[in-house]
Amino acid sequence: MKDYINVIGGGLAGCEAAYQIAKRGIKVKLYEMKPIKFSPAHTNENLAEIVCSNSFKSNLLTNACGLLKEELRMLDSLLIKCADKCKVPAGQALAVDREEFSKLVTKEIESNSNIEIIKGEVSKIPEDEITIIATGPLTSENLSNEILKLSGQEKLFFYDAQAPIVTKESIDMTKAFTADRYGKGESDYINCPMTKQEYEAFYKELVNAEKVTLHDFEKGGLFEGCMPIEEMARRGSQTLTYGPLKPVGFGKLGDVYAVVQLRQDNKEGTLYNLVGFQTNLKFGEQKRVFSMIPALHDAEFVKYGVMHRNTFINSPELLDATYNLKGTKIFFAGQISGVEGYVESIASGLVSALNAVAMFNNSNSIVFSKETIIGALADYISNEHEDFQPMNANFGLFNTEKRFKSKQEKYEFYAQRSINKIKELTNN
């Protein structure tokens, strides 16, 4: 076996992975194609470049992403440590000076004697060496082709087209019913009916809602195989009622004019996605417009719909809960693995690194408890889904039979339970 571990990609996940491996006394070869080659979204030569928002989201422990950051702090995450040092005023959120953050991470990685940074594009994956692939949502074409050889043509996706996801407990079941269209199934779907008047009001707001502006590299027939619901609606007011919202197959429904179907999104049955609601609407607009569906008037959206350029693998078929490509020495981390968000990518880099080290040392794998956000995300991306799409941190990933007086009490319980689980791990 080689005396080093490869990490391909110098973004958030890759830098975290390299640091976690190096601090355990193992040499790392960190490959980064900048500045030899840039993706369409990257502009500077530093590692861990942030190309979108400078926010790492909430710092509150009663917020899933806030709890995830605290888990990472307890596990000595380099990237969260750097983010804390580069923070700028943002209320209860952790926002960073993006330039200072990237510079600090680069300095830390470059000064680590166990890490060798190799500049240039990787065009071949060394399958006989322990390797973490953390190349992000804009993986180069050459490396994408290599990943295809590992994973299979049908298991690599280049465009992220996903519908919003809501928590089951926030759906008003007095205004919804469970059934499968034409009785073909076991009443797995939650159906949200609308009258003609309700539908027409919904339709008017849908076609006039504000959309996200796409990057130039995302334009040009990008979503021909998966039409955004607002674009479908613009073809005519009846397009949806003869399409994903058709009110047929449920028997007599009285004055029901349209039916929105929700499909279970995780095995615990705590999350449901809006079937056929892939969208380019801004997040605030999604909340406003989709909450006009009567059963969703108070829905808790744990993930909004998106349609953008995003290379990711079909992780439930390919990866286990350690982010290992089953039966190989290859690990995936970051958004290419099926997690979404800065902090989530950092977490996946940490988990993949710990398990790459375990493989290097011929020791047992480290699987995080599903009662932590880190473990719940790893469990989500490695378990079967009917239509897998990338996921970010949210409390809907947790499942408990315990009853709570309020959401605040529930989230406080989740936070304390998670912190205790991480303490158990770090004390062993």
C-alpha positions as CSV (number, residue, x, y, z in Angstrom):
1,M,0.0,0.0,0.0
2,K,1.1,3.6,-0.7
3,D,2.3,5.7,2.2
4,Y,-0.1,8.5,1.3
5,I,-3.8,9.1,0.6
6,N,-5.0,11.1,-2.4
7,V,-7.5,13.9,-2.2
8,I,-8.8,15.2,-5.5
9,G,-10.3,18.7,-5.3
10,G,-9.2,21.7,-3.1
11,G,-12.7,23.0,-2.2
12,L,-14.4,22.9,1.2
13,A,-14.7,19.1,1.4
14,G,-11.3,18.4,-0.1
15,C,-9.4,20.8,2.2
16,E,-11.3,19.4,5.3
17,A,-10.4,15.9,4.2
18,A,-6.8,16.7,3.6
19,Y,-6.5,18.3,7.0
20,Q,-8.1,15.5,8.9
21,I,-5.9,12.9,7.3
22,A,-2.7,15.0,7.8
23,K,-3.3,15.7,11.5
24,R,-3.3,11.9,12.0
25,G,0.2,11.7,10.7
26,I,-0.5,10.4,7.2
27,K,0.8,12.0,4.0
28,V,-1.7,13.6,1.6
29,K,-1.5,14.4,-2.0
30,L,-4.0,17.1,-2.6
31,Y,-4.8,17.7,-6.3
32,E,-6.3,21.1,-7.3
33,M,-6.7,22.1,-11.0
34,K,-6.5,25.8,-10.3
35,P,-4.8,27.9,-11.5
36,I,-4.0,25.7,-14.5
37,K,-7.7,25.3,-15.2
38,F,-10.7,27.0,-13.8
39,S,-14.3,25.9,-13.7
40,P,-17.0,28.3,-15.0
41,A,-17.8,29.5,-11.5
42,H,-14.3,29.9,-10.0
43,T,-12.1,33.0,-10.3
44,N,-9.2,33.0,-7.8
45,E,-6.3,30.8,-7.2
46,N,-6.9,30.0,-3.5
47,L,-8.2,26.8,-2.0
48,A,-11.7,26.6,-0.5
49,E,-13.1,29.3,-2.7
50,I,-16.6,30.3,-1.9
51,V,-18.5,31.1,-5.2
52,C,-22.0,31.8,-3.9
53,S,-23.3,33.2,-0.7
54,N,-20.8,34.0,2.1
55,S,-23.2,32.6,4.7
56,F,-22.7,29.3,6.5
57,K,-26.2,29.7,7.8
58,S,-27.4,29.7,11.4
59,N,-25.2,29.3,14.4
60,L,-28.2,28.3,16.7
61,L,-28.1,24.8,18.0
62,T,-31.9,24.6,17.5
63,N,-31.2,25.0,13.7
64,A,-30.0,21.8,11.9
65,C,-27.1,23.6,10.2
66,G,-26.2,25.3,13.4
67,L,-26.1,22.0,15.2
68,L,-24.0,20.5,12.3
69,K,-21.4,23.3,12.8
70,E,-21.2,22.6,16.5
71,E,-20.7,18.9,15.8
72,L,-17.9,19.8,13.5
73,R,-16.3,22.2,16.0
74,M,-16.3,19.3,18.5
75,L,-14.5,17.2,16.0
76,D,-11.8,19.9,15.3
77,S,-12.9,20.9,11.8
78,L,-10.3,23.1,10.1
79,L,-12.9,24.8,7.8
80,I,-15.3,25.7,10.6
81,K,-12.4,27.0,12.7
82,C,-11.3,29.2,9.8
83,A,-14.9,30.4,9.3
84,D,-15.2,31.4,12.9
85,K,-12.0,33.4,12.6
86,C,-13.2,35.2,9.4
87,K,-16.7,35.9,10.5
88,V,-18.5,39.1,9.7
89,P,-21.6,40.6,11.4
90,A,-24.7,38.5,10.3
91,G,-26.9,38.3,13.4
92,Q,-27.4,34.6,14.4
93,A,-25.8,33.3,11.2
94,L,-22.1,32.6,10.6
95,A,-21.1,34.6,7.6
96,V,-17.5,35.1,6.5
97,D,-15.2,37.4,4.6
98,R,-14.9,35.1,1.7
99,E,-11.5,36.3,0.6
100,E,-10.0,36.1,4.1
101,F,-11.6,32.7,4.6
102,S,-10.1,31.3,1.4
103,K,-6.7,32.8,2.1
104,L,-6.7,31.4,5.7
105,V,-7.6,27.9,4.6
106,T,-5.0,28.0,1.9
107,K,-2.3,29.2,4.4
108,E,-3.2,26.3,6.8
109,I,-3.1,23.7,4.1
110,E,0.1,25.0,2.4
111,S,1.9,25.1,5.8
112,N,1.0,21.6,6.7
113,S,4.1,19.4,6.2
114,N,2.0,16.3,5.6
115,I,0.1,17.8,2.7
116,E,1.6,18.1,-0.8
117,I,-0.5,20.3,-3.1
118,I,-0.3,19.2,-6.8
119,K,-1.6,21.8,-9.3
120,G,-3.3,20.6,-12.4
121,E,-6.4,18.7,-13.6
122,V,-6.7,15.0,-12.7
123,S,-7.8,13.0,-15.7
124,K,-7.3,9.5,-14.3
125,I,-8.4,8.1,-10.9
126,P,-5.8,5.8,-9.2
127,E,-8.2,2.9,-8.3
128,D,-5.4,1.0,-6.5
129,E,-4.7,3.8,-4.1
130,I,-6.9,5.2,-1.3
131,T,-8.5,8.3,-2.9
132,I,-11.1,10.8,-1.9
133,I,-12.9,12.5,-4.8
134,A,-14.1,15.9,-3.7
135,T,-14.4,17.8,-7.0
136,G,-17.6,19.6,-6.4
137,P,-20.7,20.3,-8.5
138,L,-18.7,21.5,-11.5
139,T,-16.4,18.5,-11.9
140,S,-14.4,18.8,-15.1
141,E,-15.5,16.8,-18.2
142,N,-12.3,14.7,-18.1
143,L,-12.8,13.6,-14.5
144,S,-16.5,13.2,-15.0
145,N,-15.7,10.6,-17.7
146,E,-13.4,8.8,-15.3
147,I,-16.2,8.8,-12.7
148,L,-18.5,7.3,-15.3
149,K,-16.2,4.4,-15.7
150,L,-16.3,3.8,-11.9
151,S,-20.0,4.3,-11.4
152,G,-21.8,3.6,-14.7
153,Q,-23.3,5.9,-17.2
154,E,-26.8,5.9,-15.6
155,K,-25.5,6.8,-12.1
156,L,-23.9,10.2,-12.8
157,F,-26.2,13.2,-13.0
158,F,-25.2,16.6,-14.5
159,Y,-28.2,18.6,-13.6
160,D,-29.8,19.0,-10.2
161,A,-33.6,19.1,-10.8
162,Q,-35.4,18.7,-7.5
163,A,-38.8,19.6,-6.0
164,P,-39.3,21.2,-2.6
165,I,-39.4,19.0,0.5
166,V,-41.6,19.6,3.5
167,T,-42.0,17.9,6.9
168,K,-44.9,15.5,7.2
169,E,-45.9,16.9,10.6
170,S,-46.4,20.4,9.0
171,I,-48.9,19.1,6.4
172,D,-52.5,19.9,7.3
173,M,-54.0,16.4,7.0
174,T,-57.5,17.8,7.5
175,K,-57.1,19.3,4.0
176,A,-55.3,16.3,2.5
177,F,-55.8,12.6,2.1
178,T,-53.7,9.5,1.5
179,A,-54.2,7.4,-1.6
180,D,-52.5,6.1,-4.7
181,R,-53.8,7.2,-8.1
182,Y,-56.2,4.5,-9.5
183,G,-55.6,2.5,-6.3
184,K,-52.3,1.2,-7.6
185,G,-50.3,1.0,-4.3
186,E,-50.8,1.1,-0.6
187,S,-52.0,4.7,-0.2
188,D,-48.4,5.9,0.0
189,Y,-49.0,9.4,-1.4
190,I,-50.4,12.4,0.4
191,N,-52.8,14.2,-1.8
192,C,-53.5,17.9,-1.5
193,P,-56.7,18.9,-3.3
194,M,-57.7,22.4,-4.6
195,T,-61.0,23.8,-5.8
196,K,-61.1,25.7,-9.1
197,Q,-61.0,29.0,-7.3
198,E,-58.0,27.9,-5.2
199,Y,-56.2,26.6,-8.2
200,E,-56.8,29.7,-10.3
201,A,-55.4,31.9,-7.5
202,F,-52.4,29.6,-7.2
203,Y,-51.9,29.5,-11.0
204,K,-51.9,33.3,-11.3
205,E,-49.2,33.6,-8.6
206,L,-47.1,30.7,-10.0
207,V,-46.8,32.1,-13.5
208,N,-45.9,35.6,-12.2
209,A,-43.5,34.6,-9.5
210,E,-39.9,35.8,-9.6
211,K,-37.3,33.3,-10.9
212,V,-33.7,32.7,-10.2
213,T,-31.3,34.1,-12.8
214,L,-29.2,31.2,-14.3
215,H,-25.5,31.5,-14.9
216,D,-24.4,31.6,-18.5
217,F,-23.0,28.0,-18.4
218,E,-26.4,26.8,-17.1
219,K,-28.4,28.1,-20.0
220,G,-29.3,26.6,-23.4
221,G,-31.9,23.9,-23.1
222,L,-30.5,22.8,-19.8
223,F,-33.8,21.4,-18.4
224,E,-35.5,20.0,-21.5
225,G,-35.9,16.6,-19.9
226,C,-37.4,18.1,-16.7
227,M,-39.6,21.1,-17.2
228,P,-39.9,23.6,-14.3
229,I,-43.4,23.7,-13.1
230,E,-43.8,27.4,-13.7
231,E,-42.7,27.0,-17.3
232,M,-45.1,24.1,-17.8
233,A,-47.9,26.3,-16.3
234,R,-47.1,29.1,-18.8
235,R,-48.1,26.8,-21.6
236,G,-51.7,27.2,-20.5
237,S,-53.9,27.2,-17.4
238,Q,-55.0,23.6,-18.0
239,T,-51.5,22.2,-18.6
240,L,-51.0,21.3,-14.9
241,T,-54.5,19.9,-14.4
242,Y,-53.9,17.5,-17.3
243,G,-50.4,16.9,-16.0
244,P,-48.9,16.5,-12.5
245,L,-51.9,18.1,-10.8
246,K,-54.6,16.1,-12.6
247,P,-57.5,15.2,-10.2
248,V,-58.2,11.8,-11.6
249,G,-57.8,8.3,-10.3
250,F,-59.1,9.0,-6.8
251,G,-62.8,8.3,-7.2
252,K,-65.3,11.0,-6.6
253,L,-63.8,14.1,-5.1
254,G,-66.7,16.6,-5.3
255,D,-65.6,20.1,-6.4
256,V,-61.8,19.2,-6.5
257,Y,-60.2,20.8,-9.6
258,A,-56.5,19.9,-9.0
259,V,-54.5,17.6,-6.8
260,V,-50.9,18.1,-5.7
261,Q,-49.3,14.8,-4.8
262,L,-46.6,14.5,-2.1
263,R,-44.3,11.5,-2.1
264,Q,-42.3,10.1,0.9
265,D,-38.7,11.2,0.6
266,N,-37.0,9.3,3.4
267,K,-37.4,5.8,4.9
268,E,-38.6,7.2,8.3
269,G,-41.5,8.9,6.5
270,T,-40.8,12.3,8.1
271,L,-40.1,14.1,4.8
272,Y,-42.3,14.4,1.7
273,N,-41.5,16.0,-1.7
274,L,-43.9,17.8,-4.0
275,V,-44.2,15.6,-7.0
276,G,-43.5,17.3,-10.3
277,F,-42.6,20.7,-8.7
278,Q,-39.1,21.1,-10.0
279,T,-38.7,24.8,-10.2
280,N,-36.5,27.8,-10.8
281,L,-38.5,30.1,-8.5
282,K,-36.6,32.1,-5.8
283,F,-36.8,30.4,-2.4
284,G,-39.1,33.1,-0.9
285,E,-41.4,32.8,-3.9
286,Q,-41.6,29.1,-3.5
287,K,-42.6,29.5,0.1
288,R,-45.2,32.1,-0.8
289,V,-46.8,30.4,-3.8
290,F,-46.7,26.8,-2.7
291,S,-48.1,27.7,0.7
292,M,-51.3,28.7,-1.2
293,I,-52.0,25.0,-1.6
294,P,-54.5,24.6,1.3
295,A,-52.9,21.5,2.9
296,L,-49.5,23.3,2.8
297,H,-50.6,26.7,4.3
298,D,-48.2,26.2,7.3
299,A,-45.8,23.7,5.6
300,E,-42.2,23.7,6.9
301,F,-40.0,23.7,3.8
302,V,-36.7,21.9,4.7
303,K,-35.5,22.1,1.2
304,Y,-36.6,24.3,-1.7
305,G,-36.7,23.2,-5.3
306,V,-33.7,23.9,-7.5
307,M,-32.7,23.4,-11.1
308,H,-29.0,24.1,-11.8
309,R,-25.7,22.6,-13.0
310,N,-24.6,20.1,-10.5
311,T,-22.6,16.9,-11.0
312,F,-23.5,14.2,-8.4
313,I,-23.5,10.5,-8.2
314,N,-26.4,8.2,-7.4
315,S,-25.1,7.7,-3.9
316,P,-27.8,5.3,-2.5
317,E,-26.7,2.7,-5.0
318,L,-23.0,3.5,-4.9
319,L,-21.9,4.6,-1.5
320,D,-22.1,3.4,2.1
321,A,-22.5,5.6,5.2
322,T,-18.7,6.2,5.2
323,Y,-18.9,7.8,1.7
324,N,-17.0,4.8,0.4
325,L,-17.6,3.6,-3.1
326,K,-18.6,0.1,-2.2
327,G,-15.9,-2.5,-2.8
328,T,-13.2,0.0,-3.7
329,K,-10.6,2.2,-2.2
330,I,-12.4,5.3,-3.5
331,F,-14.4,7.7,-1.4
332,F,-16.5,10.7,-2.5
333,A,-17.0,13.9,-0.5
334,G,-18.7,17.2,-1.0
335,Q,-21.7,18.0,-3.3
336,I,-20.7,15.3,-5.8
337,S,-21.6,12.8,-3.0
338,G,-25.2,14.0,-2.7
339,V,-25.0,16.4,0.2
340,E,-25.8,20.1,-0.5
341,G,-24.4,23.2,1.2
342,Y,-21.1,24.5,2.5
343,V,-21.2,23.0,6.0
344,E,-22.7,19.7,4.7
345,S,-19.8,19.4,2.2
346,I,-17.3,20.0,5.0
347,A,-19.0,17.3,7.1
348,S,-18.7,14.8,4.3
349,G,-15.0,15.6,3.8
350,L,-14.4,14.9,7.5
351,V,-16.3,11.6,7.5
352,S,-14.7,10.4,4.3
353,A,-11.2,11.3,5.7
354,L,-11.7,9.5,9.0
355,N,-12.7,6.4,7.0
356,A,-9.9,6.7,4.5
357,V,-7.6,6.8,7.5
358,A,-9.3,3.7,8.9
359,M,-8.8,1.9,5.6
360,F,-5.2,3.0,5.5
361,N,-4.6,1.6,9.0
362,N,-6.7,-1.5,8.4
363,S,-9.0,-0.6,11.3
364,N,-12.8,-0.5,11.6
365,S,-14.9,2.0,9.7
366,I,-16.4,4.9,11.6
367,V,-20.2,5.2,11.1
368,F,-21.7,8.2,12.8
369,S,-24.9,7.8,14.8
370,K,-28.1,8.7,12.9
371,E,-28.9,10.8,15.9
372,T,-26.3,13.3,14.8
373,I,-26.7,15.6,11.8
374,I,-23.4,14.2,10.4
375,G,-24.7,10.7,10.7
376,A,-28.2,11.5,9.5
377,L,-26.8,13.0,6.3
378,A,-24.5,10.0,5.7
379,D,-27.5,7.7,6.2
380,Y,-29.7,9.7,3.8
381,I,-27.2,9.6,0.9
382,S,-26.5,5.9,1.4
383,N,-30.0,4.6,1.6
384,E,-32.5,3.8,-1.2
385,H,-34.7,6.6,-2.6
386,E,-37.2,6.4,-5.4
387,D,-35.8,9.6,-6.9
388,F,-32.6,10.6,-5.2
389,Q,-31.6,14.3,-5.0
390,P,-28.9,16.1,-3.0
391,M,-29.9,16.9,0.6
392,N,-28.8,19.5,3.1
393,A,-29.0,19.5,6.9
394,N,-32.5,19.5,8.4
395,F,-34.2,18.1,11.4
396,G,-36.6,16.2,9.2
397,L,-33.8,13.6,8.8
398,F,-34.3,12.7,12.5
399,N,-37.0,10.3,13.6
400,T,-38.3,9.9,17.2
401,E,-41.4,8.6,18.8
402,K,-41.1,11.1,21.6
403,R,-43.8,13.7,21.8
404,F,-42.9,17.4,22.4
405,K,-44.9,20.4,23.5
406,S,-43.3,22.7,20.9
407,K,-40.8,22.8,18.0
408,Q,-38.4,24.6,20.3
409,E,-38.5,21.8,22.8
410,K,-38.1,19.2,20.1
411,Y,-35.1,21.0,18.5
412,E,-33.4,21.4,21.9
413,F,-33.8,17.7,22.5
414,Y,-32.3,16.9,19.1
415,A,-29.4,19.2,19.8
416,Q,-28.5,17.8,23.2
417,R,-28.9,14.2,22.0
418,S,-26.6,14.9,19.1
419,I,-24.0,16.6,21.2
420,N,-24.0,13.7,23.6
421,K,-23.4,11.3,20.7
422,I,-20.4,13.3,19.5
423,K,-19.0,13.4,23.0
424,E,-19.3,9.7,23.2
425,L,-17.3,9.4,20.0
426,T,-14.6,11.8,20.9
427,N,-14.2,10.2,24.3
428,N,-13.6,6.8,22.9
